Amino acid sequence: MGWIPIQNRHTCCYCLEYSDCLILFDAGTGIARFNDPMQAALLQKYDKVYVLLSHYHLDHVAGLIFLPYFFKEKEVHFAGPGKAIYGRGVKEILTLLTSPPYFARPISDFPMAVHFHDLGTGSMVIDGLGIDTVLQEHSDPSLGIKIEDSVCYCTDTTGSESTIAFAKGCRLLLHEAWFDTEEYNELSHQAPSSPAAKKALKSHSHVDWVAHAAAEAGVDVLILIHLNPAYTTERLAAMEKHAQTIFPNSFLAKEGQATAF
C-alpha cells in the first residue's frame, strides 16, 4: 500500500529470496510482517540481507526503526540514492532519520554488521550483488531497481518510456498503480488549471499505462503495488480486473503473498 498502512496492507516492503541472501525492496511498515510465523521462518534462513531503497519518503523507510529487533546480528547492506542524486550519501541520510530526536539509536549503532552503498544510475555491483537502476520522476527523485532479468521494482514514479526499456524482458515487474482510470481522467481534466493535479500526475502512475507497459516490456507477471489507500476493496478489485483486460497476468499485491517465478 502507498503512503499509509490500512486494514491488512502495510506500506512498501517486498522481499526476494535470491541466491544465498535476502533482498528487501524498500523498508516501509511492511517490515513488521517479519513478526508473522512464515516471514520469521524465512528471515531465519539468511545471515545476509540487502535493503534496497527507491527513495527516502517516510512511507518507504519507516520500517528501518524495526530492524534492531528483526535483523539483530545479521550482515545488512543498505543501498539507496546517494550523492549523485541527493547531494548526500545514504549513510548520512539514514543516520539523520534514525538519530535523536527522531529515534533513540543511529543506524550505524544498530546491533548488526551494517554497510552503506550509494546508488547512482546504471549498472553496479554491491558486495557481489549486481543491480541496475534508472532515475524516475517523482515529487523527489526515486530509483527503479532491477535484479538481473528476474525482478524489476518501480514505485513512486509517473509512467515513462524509460521504465518500459528498463523492465524489458524481466520475469516479474512490481510497479506502482496509484490511480485507477476514473481518477486519472479526472486529474487530467483538472491539470491545465490545477497545479496540484499536475503535480500528482507527474508523481504517480495509472493502471492503464502500467498494464500496457508490462505488455510492451514483455514481462511474465505484473504485480500492482503502492496502491491508493483511499480506494475501497471493491475499487481495487475493479482496477485489477481492468489491468487484466490489457495484460492478463496482472495482480494486486496482497499482504503476505508469496510468488514463485
Secondary structure as UniProt FT lines:
FT   TURN            7..8
FT   STRAND          14..18
FT   TURN            19..20
FT   STRAND          21..25
FT   HELIX           29..35
FT   HELIX           37..44
FT   STRAND          48..52
FT   HELIX           58..61
FT   HELIX           62..66
FT   HELIX           67..70
FT   TURN            72..73
FT   STRAND          75..81
FT   HELIX           83..86
FT   HELIX           90..98
FT   TURN            100..102
FT   HELIX           107..109
FT   STRAND          113..119
FT   STRAND          122..126
FT   TURN            127..128
FT   STRAND          129..136
FT   STRAND          142..147
FT   TURN            148..150
FT   STRAND          151..154
FT   HELIX           161..167
FT   TURN            168..169
FT   STRAND          172..176
FT   HELIX           181..190
FT   HELIX           191..193
FT   HELIX           195..201
FT   TURN            202..203
FT   HELIX           207..217
FT   STRAND          221..225
FT   TURN            229..230
FT   HELIX           233..246
FT   TURN            248..249
FT   STRAND          250..252
FT   TURN            255..256
//
